[in-house]
Every structure is written in C-alpha cells, then in structure tokens.
Amino acid sequence: MKVFVAGATGAVGRPLVRSLVAEGHEVTGLTRSEERAADLREQGAQSAVADVYDAGGIAAAVAAARPEVLVHELTALPAHMDMKDLDGFYRETNRIRREGTGVLVDAARAAGVRRVIAQSISFIYAQEGGRVKDEDAPLVEDPPGAFGTAFDAVLELERLVLGAEGIEGLVLRYGWFYGPGTYYAPGGDQYENFRRRRTPIVGAGESTWSFCHVEDAASAVVAALGTGPTGVYNVCDDDPAPTREWMPAYAEAIGAKRPRRIPAFMARIAAPKEVVAMATELRGADNARFKREYGWSPGYASWRRGFVESLG
C-alpha cells in the first residue's frame, strides 16, 4: 500500500515509517529539512520536502506520491514547556491543526486519497463523572486559559478530517506519549523535572491519565490503514491511572526521588489554572472500541511495564 506520512520524522513518525517499510508498504515521508529527508531515504522511504503551509508544494508532493492513505502526525511542540507562556507553547501546533490540516486534506482530496488518519488527543473529555471515558463521552466545555485555544484547534482538526468529502476520515485520540523523542524520555522536559522534583502530586492525586508508547501509537496507524469503520477512536494503553500511582512509578523508573505532595489550594496560588485542572481533574480514556474494531492491542498494555522497559 502507498502511504504518505506528514510528520514522518517526529516522535510517532519515526517508528511509524520504520514499521510501514518493514511491512512492505511504499512510504513517502514529508519533512521540511533536506537532512531529515536523507534520513528517510536511508530507512527505505521516499521523501518529500515541503512546508505544510505551502498548499501548492503539498499538493504536488501528495500527487507525486499517489498514496492510498495519508497520515497526519504533524505537531510543533517546543522542546521546553514554559508554564508562564502556555500560549506560546501551543501556538505553532495550534496553527498546524487549524491551517495545516486543511492543506493536507485538500491535497489528499485532489490526489484521490482513500483514507486520512490524523493525530488527536484523548485528554479532552469533560472533567466530571467517571474517571475513564469512551469516545461517546461529552468533551470538556470552556477549558481554561491556553488550553481553550489548544482544544479549539484539536476540534478543528477533527472536523476537517471527519468532514472531508469523498475521504474516509479516521481520528486517533492518543493518550500521553512516552518513549523515545517525548518529554518523558531521558533528557526530555518531564524527565528533568521529575529528577529535580519539580512536578508534585497535587491534592489527593486523583487526576487520571492514559498513556501511549510511541511504538504503540505507530502500530495503531498500521492497524488502521485498511478497511474499517471511520470516526474517532481512543488509542492508549489498558491502564488509566491516577497521578498518585503513575508519578511515583515514573520517578522510580528513572532513578529519581518520589514526587513531593502539595495541597490543591497551594497549587492554585502558584500555577496557572489550566495546569491545576490537569493536575487535579483530568479523565482517562477507554481504548476498547479501537481494539474491538481494528484488532489492535498495545505492545505495552500498561505504563507500569512500559516505564521500566523503555525509560529506565
């Protein structure tokens, strides 16, 4: 099968290209860098060098590749998260999701692409009721601060992909990424924050997180290439967990001291309200639908093993 991967050199794109080539697919990876294009060719993929906002260049690249499936894994999150400038942290990824997605979908439609698979996030469900949500659960309403603009950009991406006329649109709502190339990998922001005990457990530690190893994110795309129901799917491991469980386990896996605990009222004084909401109210995601419809299972069924084996 011919597959066009936008974001081919990112944290998910790298294992995805490797897996696709290993399974015999004809892969074209999109990058803005000639150096990274050379890396793609060394992996056995074709390369296309273009900026996602260059509609003409993207249209030409997709048309030349003649893919059956286009995969959108593009983000532009900076290496470091500045809690005092979350608007800046999300700005370019928000633009990609709003504008870049439209360019990719238009190019796919013009080239006769059958299916578009796009990266979304699973931590957007309403922070009420049960701690784990399936795809039918209501989404958070009026999220605070910078999370509001990021949330709107995610919804625009989903709308563009699912509403593309003549295209099978598939949105994968991933859990929190860990593994090589992520904030949780050695040298990443979260890795360093935990080693310096800068990331405390807030309140009772009930905020529930669902994780996804980047290799499992890639394998989910491979599973979704063929025929199957379109729509939105949660893609994460089988073990949603509160911060009081996963944060000490992550610290232990990387050889750091246990995280400190602080009362919620202190966090509300010291941190932006959107960060406090993430630390106290987040809901996890249920992956049962994607597993059932596409026969997929995560290689790391739980972060408990994944942290130790991939980050220790």
Backbone torsions as a table, in degrees:
resi	resn	phi	psi	omega
1	MET	NA	142.6	177.1
2	LYS	-90.8	126.3	-175.1
3	VAL	-130.0	131.8	176.8
4	PHE	-106.9	123.6	-176.1
5	VAL	-114.7	112.6	171.9
6	ALA	-89.7	126.5	-171.8
7	GLY	90.0	34.0	-171.7
8	ALA	-71.9	-15.6	-178.3
9	THR	-111.3	14.6	178.1
10	GLY	-87.5	-173.1	-175.1
11	ALA	-62.0	-37.0	176.2
12	VAL	-89.4	-37.0	-176.9
13	GLY	-59.8	-39.0	-177.6
14	ARG	-63.1	-54.1	177.4
15	PRO	-66.7	-27.7	178.5
16	LEU	-65.9	-48.6	179.0
17	VAL	-60.4	-43.1	179.7
18	ARG	-59.9	-44.1	-179.2
19	SER	-67.5	-42.3	-179.5
20	LEU	-63.0	-44.8	179.6
21	VAL	-63.7	-41.7	-179.1
22	ALA	-62.1	-30.2	-179.7
23	GLU	-89.4	3.7	174.0
24	GLY	90.2	10.0	177.9
25	HIS	-77.1	152.3	174.1
26	GLU	-90.4	113.4	-170.2
27	VAL	-113.8	133.9	168.9
28	THR	-118.0	123.1	-179.3
29	GLY	-105.4	134.1	178.9
30	LEU	-92.2	132.8	175.2
31	THR	-149.3	159.3	175.8
32	ARG	-94.1	-6.6	-172.2
33	SER	-113.9	129.8	176.8
34	GLU	-65.4	-33.3	177.9
35	GLU	-63.6	-44.0	179.0
36	ARG	-71.5	-29.1	175.3
37	ALA	-62.7	-38.8	177.6
38	ALA	-64.2	-38.0	177.4
39	ASP	-62.6	-41.0	178.4
40	LEU	-61.3	-42.2	-179.5
41	ARG	-66.3	-34.5	177.1
42	GLU	-65.6	-27.1	178.3
43	GLN	-81.5	-5.4	179.8
44	GLY	98.1	9.1	177.8
45	ALA	-101.9	159.7	167.7
46	GLN	-82.9	160.6	-179.4
47	SER	-127.3	150.3	173.6
48	ALA	-132.1	124.3	-178.5
49	VAL	-104.4	112.4	-179.4
50	ALA	-164.6	157.5	175.0
51	ASP	-91.4	136.9	-175.0
52	VAL	-63.6	-19.4	179.4
53	TYR	-88.9	-5.5	176.8
54	ASP	-88.0	90.5	-173.4
55	ALA	-58.5	-41.1	-179.8
56	GLY	-65.9	-43.6	179.9
57	GLY	-65.3	-39.6	178.8
58	ILE	-68.2	-43.0	179.3
59	ALA	-60.3	-42.1	180.0
60	ALA	-66.5	-40.2	-179.1
61	ALA	-65.6	-44.0	-179.8
62	VAL	-67.8	-41.7	179.3
63	ALA	-61.3	-39.7	-179.6
64	ALA	-67.4	-34.7	-178.6
65	ALA	-76.6	-26.6	-178.6
66	ARG	49.5	52.2	-176.3
67	PRO	-78.2	153.8	169.0
68	GLU	-83.6	-30.9	-178.3
69	VAL	-131.0	135.3	172.5
70	LEU	-112.2	129.4	-179.6
71	VAL	-111.5	127.4	-177.7
72	HIS	-108.5	100.6	177.6
73	GLU	-117.8	22.9	-176.1
74	LEU	-77.1	130.6	165.4
75	THR	-142.0	173.7	178.1
76	ALA	-145.5	46.9	179.5
77	LEU	-73.3	133.9	-179.6
78	PRO	-70.0	164.6	-176.8
79	ALA	-65.8	-28.8	-175.9
80	HIS	-124.3	137.1	178.7
81	MET	-96.8	116.7	176.0
82	ASP	-96.1	107.5	-177.7
83	MET	-62.9	-18.1	178.9
84	LYS	-88.5	-7.9	-179.7
85	ASP	-138.7	60.1	179.8
86	LEU	-68.0	-28.6	175.3
87	ASP	-60.0	-44.2	177.9
88	GLY	-66.5	-36.1	179.9
89	PHE	-61.2	-41.8	-176.1
90	TYR	-90.4	-12.3	-165.9
91	ARG	-53.8	-53.7	-173.7
92	GLU	-71.6	-36.8	176.2
93	THR	-65.6	-38.3	175.1
94	ASN	-58.9	-41.4	-179.7
95	ARG	-66.4	-41.6	177.5
96	ILE	-59.0	-44.9	-177.4
97	ARG	-66.9	-34.4	-179.5
98	ARG	-81.7	-53.5	-173.3
99	GLU	-93.1	-46.9	-177.3
100	GLY	-62.9	-36.3	178.3
101	THR	-62.3	-42.5	178.1
102	GLY	-60.7	-41.4	178.7
103	VAL	-62.9	-44.2	-179.4
104	LEU	-65.7	-42.5	-179.6
105	VAL	-65.9	-42.1	178.4
106	ASP	-61.9	-41.9	179.4
107	ALA	-65.7	-39.0	178.8
108	ALA	-63.9	-43.9	-180.0
109	ARG	-62.4	-45.0	-178.6
110	ALA	-64.1	-30.5	-177.4
111	ALA	-90.7	-0.2	179.4
112	GLY	75.6	27.9	178.5
113	VAL	-65.0	136.8	-178.1
114	ARG	-78.0	-43.5	-170.9
115	ARG	-137.2	139.0	172.5
116	VAL	-118.3	127.6	178.1
117	ILE	-115.9	125.6	-174.0
118	ALA	-128.0	147.9	179.1
119	GLN	-81.7	127.4	172.1
120	SER	-130.4	-165.3	-176.7
121	ILE	-129.5	147.3	-176.8
122	SER	-96.5	-5.2	-176.1
123	PHE	-96.6	48.9	-179.7
124	ILE	-123.7	14.2	-178.2
125	TYR	-83.7	152.2	-177.3
126	ALA	-54.7	135.9	-176.2
127	GLN	-88.3	67.3	-178.6
128	GLU	-154.5	159.7	176.9
129	GLY	68.6	-147.2	-176.1
130	GLY	-57.4	158.3	-174.9
131	ARG	-82.2	-13.7	-178.6
132	VAL	-128.5	132.1	-172.2
133	LYS	-119.4	142.3	170.7
134	ASP	-95.4	-177.4	-172.5
135	GLU	-68.0	-17.0	179.9
136	ASP	-87.8	-6.5	-178.3
137	ALA	-68.2	147.8	177.2
138	PRO	-63.9	148.7	178.8
139	LEU	-87.8	160.7	-179.6
140	VAL	-61.1	139.2	178.5
141	GLU	-103.0	134.4	175.4
142	ASP	50.6	58.2	178.3
143	PRO	-62.5	148.5	-172.5
144	PRO	-75.8	152.6	168.7
145	GLY	52.9	-138.8	-177.0
146	ALA	-62.7	-24.9	178.1
147	PHE	-64.1	-27.0	179.2
148	GLY	-64.0	-46.9	180.0
149	THR	-68.6	-37.0	178.0
150	ALA	-65.9	-40.8	178.2
151	PHE	-62.2	-45.0	179.0
152	ASP	-61.2	-38.1	179.4
153	ALA	-67.1	-38.4	177.2
154	VAL	-63.0	-44.2	179.9
155	LEU	-64.9	-34.7	177.2
156	GLU	-66.1	-42.4	175.7
157	LEU	-57.6	-47.9	-178.6
158	GLU	-62.8	-40.3	179.7
159	ARG	-62.8	-44.9	-177.8
160	LEU	-63.9	-40.8	-177.4
161	VAL	-74.1	-46.4	-175.9
162	LEU	-73.7	-24.5	-178.0
163	GLY	-97.4	6.1	-177.4
164	ALA	-69.4	118.6	-177.5
165	GLU	-66.1	132.0	176.7
166	GLY	77.8	7.9	-178.1
167	ILE	-126.0	140.0	173.0
168	GLU	-79.9	107.3	-177.6
169	GLY	-94.2	130.6	-179.7
170	LEU	-132.4	123.9	179.5
171	VAL	-112.6	124.7	178.2
172	LEU	-104.7	111.5	177.9
173	ARG	-87.8	97.3	-176.1
174	TYR	-77.5	151.8	167.5
175	GLY	-76.4	-173.1	-179.6
176	TRP	-67.2	125.2	-177.9
177	PHE	-74.5	139.6	166.7
178	TYR	-140.2	168.1	-174.6
179	GLY	110.9	-174.6	-176.2
180	PRO	-55.5	135.9	176.7
181	GLY	84.1	4.5	-178.3
182	THR	-108.0	173.4	178.4
183	TYR	-64.9	-20.2	-177.3
184	TYR	-92.9	-5.3	178.3
185	ALA	-77.6	157.5	177.0
186	PRO	-50.7	128.2	-177.5
187	GLY	92.1	-15.1	178.8
188	GLY	-74.1	164.9	-176.0
189	ASP	-57.3	-48.9	-178.7
190	GLN	-66.8	-38.6	176.6
191	TYR	-55.3	-49.6	-178.4
192	GLU	-69.1	-38.1	179.0
193	ASN	-62.8	-41.6	178.9
194	PHE	-67.9	-39.2	179.7
195	ARG	-64.2	-29.7	179.2
196	ARG	-96.4	6.4	178.9
197	ARG	56.9	41.6	178.8
198	ARG	-93.9	-4.6	-176.8
199	THR	-117.5	96.4	-176.4
200	PRO	-86.6	161.0	167.6
201	ILE	-80.9	126.0	-174.4
202	VAL	-99.5	131.0	177.6
203	GLY	61.6	-134.8	-178.6
204	ALA	-81.1	-2.4	178.9
205	GLY	69.6	37.0	-176.0
206	GLU	-92.5	-10.6	178.9
207	SER	-57.1	124.9	-170.6
208	THR	-103.8	128.4	-176.1
209	TRP	-118.4	143.7	170.4
210	SER	-114.4	130.9	-176.7
211	PHE	-107.5	160.1	177.1
212	CYS	-147.9	117.2	174.2
213	HIS	-67.3	144.4	-176.7
214	VAL	-61.3	-30.9	176.2
215	GLU	-65.5	-37.3	177.8
216	ASP	-72.0	-33.9	174.4
217	ALA	-61.0	-41.8	178.7
218	ALA	-66.4	-43.5	-178.4
219	SER	-65.6	-28.3	176.7
220	ALA	-66.1	-38.9	176.9
221	VAL	-63.9	-44.5	179.1
222	VAL	-58.7	-41.8	179.3
223	ALA	-64.5	-29.7	-174.1
224	ALA	-90.9	3.8	-175.7
225	LEU	-67.6	-37.7	-172.4
226	GLY	-83.3	-154.8	178.7
227	THR	-76.2	153.4	-179.1
228	GLY	159.8	164.6	-176.2
229	PRO	-60.5	140.5	175.9
230	THR	-86.1	179.6	177.9
231	GLY	118.3	-156.0	-174.7
232	VAL	-107.4	136.1	179.5
233	TYR	-137.4	136.9	169.4
234	ASN	-77.5	131.8	177.9
235	VAL	-126.9	107.1	-177.3
236	CYS	-160.7	-178.0	179.1
237	ASP	-80.7	-176.3	-173.8
238	ASP	-91.7	7.8	-166.4
239	ASP	-132.7	67.1	173.6
240	PRO	-58.1	139.3	-172.6
241	ALA	-145.1	146.4	176.1
242	PRO	-73.8	158.1	-178.0
243	THR	-60.9	-29.1	179.8
244	ARG	-65.5	-17.1	177.0
245	GLU	-98.9	-51.7	-171.4
246	TRP	-77.0	-30.7	-177.4
247	MET	-66.5	-46.3	175.3
248	PRO	-62.8	-35.5	-180.0
249	ALA	-66.8	-40.3	177.8
250	TYR	-64.3	-44.8	178.9
251	ALA	-58.6	-43.2	179.5
252	GLU	-64.7	-39.5	-178.0
253	ALA	-62.9	-31.3	-178.1
254	ILE	-100.9	6.4	176.5
255	GLY	78.2	24.5	179.3
256	ALA	-99.2	163.5	175.1
257	LYS	-70.7	158.4	178.3
258	ARG	-59.4	143.0	177.8
259	PRO	-62.4	148.6	173.3
260	ARG	-71.3	164.7	172.5
261	ARG	-116.8	138.2	175.1
262	ILE	-133.2	148.3	176.6
263	PRO	-65.1	151.3	-179.0
264	ALA	-60.5	-35.6	-177.2
265	PHE	-65.9	-32.0	177.0
266	MET	-69.4	-38.9	177.8
267	ALA	-62.5	-38.4	-178.7
268	ARG	-66.2	-27.2	177.6
269	ILE	-76.9	-39.2	-169.6
270	ALA	-93.9	-24.2	-170.8
271	ALA	-121.5	156.4	174.6
272	PRO	-58.3	149.2	-174.6
273	LYS	-62.5	-30.9	179.1
274	GLU	-68.5	-34.1	177.8
275	VAL	-69.5	-39.9	178.3
276	VAL	-64.0	-40.8	178.8
277	ALA	-61.2	-40.7	178.4
278	MET	-64.5	-36.6	-175.9
279	ALA	-79.5	-14.4	-174.0
280	THR	-125.2	-22.6	-167.8
281	GLU	-126.0	-4.5	-172.6
282	LEU	-58.8	146.9	175.5
283	ARG	-109.3	147.9	176.0
284	GLY	-86.2	-179.9	-174.7
285	ALA	-125.8	145.9	178.9
286	ASP	-98.6	122.7	-176.4
287	ASN	-95.4	8.2	-170.5
288	ALA	-60.6	-37.0	-175.8
289	ARG	-64.9	-46.8	-179.3
290	PHE	-66.3	-39.2	178.0
291	LYS	-60.9	-41.5	-178.0
292	ARG	-71.5	-46.7	-173.6
293	GLU	-75.5	-29.7	-173.8
294	TYR	-119.5	4.1	176.6
295	GLY	64.2	27.9	-177.0
296	TRP	-96.2	146.3	170.1
297	SER	-140.4	140.6	179.8
298	PRO	-70.7	140.0	175.5
299	GLY	-63.4	-36.3	172.7
300	TYR	-103.7	94.3	-177.5
301	ALA	-65.9	-21.2	177.6
302	SER	-143.2	142.9	172.7
303	TRP	-60.3	-22.0	-178.0
304	ARG	-59.9	-41.2	174.3
305	ARG	-83.9	-37.8	-176.5
306	GLY	-61.6	-42.2	179.0
307	PHE	-59.6	-47.4	-175.7
308	VAL	-66.1	-44.5	-172.9
309	GLU	-81.0	-28.2	-174.3
310	SER	-108.8	-11.5	-175.6
311	LEU	-124.5	-17.0	-174.7
312	GLY	-67.8	NA	NA
